[in-house]
Structure formats: C-alpha cells, structure tokens
C-alpha cells in the first residue's frame, strides 16, 4: 500500500502557504512604504472669519472686517527627487474684502511665501533645498502618519517657533472622526518692523523700528489618525505693534478670535483623508487579515488532503504466477 498526493491538494497547500507569507509582507513591508508624503502635492486651504484689521489707507484699525486666509501648498518635484525628501512651497495670504480678489498675491493685506522640507516617511523637518525659515517641531501643515494620543510640537510660522498642541479627544468633521488638538500662544515678541513713529505713540519721530508682537487666542486642529492630514483648522491670531521696549500694544494690525476652514475646504480635506486612509487600511489591515485567514484555511485543507493521499492498492496477479511444483513423498 502506498500514498500519492493529488495535484489539487498540492495546489491548495502551495497557494495557502503563499497567502500566509504574503499577509505579514503586506502589513510590515508594503504598507509602511505606501505611507509616504507626496512630492507632487497641490492643495489650497481657505480660512474665513471676522476681526479687526489695520487699514493702511486710513492709518487706523478697523473692527469687524471679514478676513480670508488662503494657504496654497505646491510640491517642487525636481528638488524632491534630487533630495529624496518632500519639498513643499507654501504661500499664505491674508485678505479683507477690499483686497479680494487679488490678481497678485503681493497685493494682499499680508503675503508670506516659505518652503518646508520634510522627511517623506516621518514628516520630520529636513534642513536642505533652500528651506526657509528654519522649521522645527514634529508637525506643521500635517501630522506624522499614525497619530498618537499625546501632545505634539506644532510649528507656528508667524511665531517662528513651536507651540505645544495637546490631545483633547476626538471630534467629527463633516461626519468623519479625527483626533482633536488644541493650544494657544501668549503675547510674544516675533520681530521688528519699520513704521511711522505716530503708530507707536512717537509722533515726533518719522520712522521707528517698532516691535511686532504675536499672540493666538486659540489653535484647534482635527487630524486624521492614520494619515496625519488636517481635516479642520481654527486659529485666533493677534498681531500688534509696540514702541521699542514698550510694555503695551500701541497699534493692532490683526485681531481675530476665530478664523477657520471653510466648509468647502473641510469637505475636500475629509475626502482626501478618507481616500488615503482607506488605501493604507487596505494594505495594512484588510488584505493582510484576509490573506492570512484564507491562507490558513487553504493550507490546512491542502495539508489534510496531502496527508490523506490517494490510496492505491498493489495486488499481484496470480494468473501470471508459474505453477509451483508440489513436493512428492519418497517411498
């Protein structure tokens, strides 16, 4: 009696083994390499709110103005490929209804171009490729992949330093759940600016190198846990001028309690987060679990069939056996 395995059982065993090997490969090798920041990014986020704005024509601060902040992020593909990092050029404009629409961003109330270079996998700042300013911290326009329930050092470009954002639980944006982080900035000297002396209570001086102070009433971000994408952002900037060495604000340049993502920007951010998060979940969870379960079933079934085999009986044909002479008795 001997056992032979059928081709079908060998195929089941082989395919099951392949799926068992594929499952951890997808989770531990393919998915981490898919979680990378893009180099060809081209997005625009729009914030709106109301507040006080300094009118350069009237030389005074005008209250209750509609404020629009537009942030455009575009990837420099050539520099990104050369450096191996993600090189993003960022322009931020602040406008009132009087300066919108602007044919040139330089016509805005405030215009700030800068460049952020980040590691494609960790999102940590990288200092190369004509980066400006010298950005630090753990997050800026987005958080790292796989966001944790802890505090993060968030770069505030107006402050020129990092701000601690603390985890505050979850929040829903357009029906999509993300991690919520909040923080604030106390009044802090952020630079200097040459202005007419009368703006800082020095009417006898034509020009004064005034101190520019910055504070933030409150920063609130809601972030997609898997991708680190910001799906909702709210900020409350306050920028003022003080006389050199002064202890009080002499002029208010901008003061808004709340400037937040528009509904359209929220929807676009949520759509992108759902798509990217779904792809990472497919590679990191759905396919590995499915492949592992299917592989286990197929491997066990194939192994059982191989072990059972196909029995073939080997029975000798007695008709072909020559007659054996019978012994005779000797008399």
Order of alpha helices (4+ residues) and beta strands (2+ residues): beta-alpha-alpha-beta-beta-alpha-beta-beta-beta-beta-beta-beta-beta-beta-beta-alpha-alpha-beta
